[in-house]
Amino acid sequence: MSKLLLLLAILAFVVWLLVRQRKADTHREAPKPRPAEKMVICAHCGVHLPESEAVSFEGRHYCSAEHRQQGPAA
């Protein structure tokens, strides 16, 4: 009978640890989303892309160096 009580006590302790761990995991802060970035339009082909990825030249934005060399669309 004492072995059964010991087994139940160990099982209750393990369940308590698992529940405590799960609660700790759910209370962690979610990663903060990145702020929205300004979108620009390629002066050659018209594709929209983030300003940080654009190639800028003479006040215009391009999606690639090749399109910058070709210049604005006619």
C-alpha positions in Angstrom: 0.0 0.0 0.0 2.9 2.4 0.8 4.4 1.7 -2.6 1.1 2.7 -4.3 1.0 6.0 -2.3 4.6 6.7 -3.2 3.8 6.1 -6.9 0.8 8.3 -6.8 2.8 11.1 -5.1 5.5 10.9 -7.8 2.9 10.9 -10.5 1.2 14.0 -9.0 4.6 15.7 -8.8 5.4 15.0 -12.5 1.9 16.3 -13.5 2.4 19.4 -11.4 5.8 20.0 -13.1 4.3 19.6 -16.6 1.4 22.0 -15.9 3.8 24.5 -14.4 6.1 24.3 -17.5 3.2 24.7 -19.9 2.0 27.8 -18.0 5.5 29.3 -18.2 5.7 28.7 -21.9 2.3 30.4 -22.6 3.4 33.5 -20.6 6.4 34.2 -22.7 6.3 37.4 -24.8 5.5 37.0 -28.4 8.1 38.4 -30.8 7.4 41.9 -31.8 6.3 42.3 -35.4 8.6 44.4 -37.6 7.3 47.8 -38.4 5.7 48.4 -41.8 8.2 49.6 -44.4 7.6 52.1 -47.2 6.9 50.5 -50.5 8.2 52.1 -53.8 7.5 51.4 -57.5 10.2 50.5 -60.0 10.4 53.3 -62.5 11.2 50.7 -65.3 8.8 47.8 -64.8 6.3 49.0 -62.2 6.9 46.3 -59.6 6.3 47.3 -55.9 9.1 46.6 -53.5 10.3 47.7 -50.1 12.4 50.9 -50.2 15.3 49.2 -48.4 15.6 46.7 -51.3 15.3 49.3 -54.1 18.1 50.8 -56.1 17.7 54.6 -56.0 19.1 56.9 -58.7 18.2 60.5 -59.4 15.1 60.4 -57.3 13.7 57.3 -58.9 13.6 53.8 -57.5 14.4 50.6 -59.4 14.1 46.9 -58.6 17.5 46.0 -59.9 20.8 47.6 -61.1 19.9 46.3 -64.6 16.6 48.3 -64.6 18.5 51.4 -63.3 20.8 51.2 -66.3 17.9 50.8 -68.7 16.2 53.9 -67.2 12.5 54.7 -66.8 10.0 53.0 -69.1 9.0 54.9 -72.1 
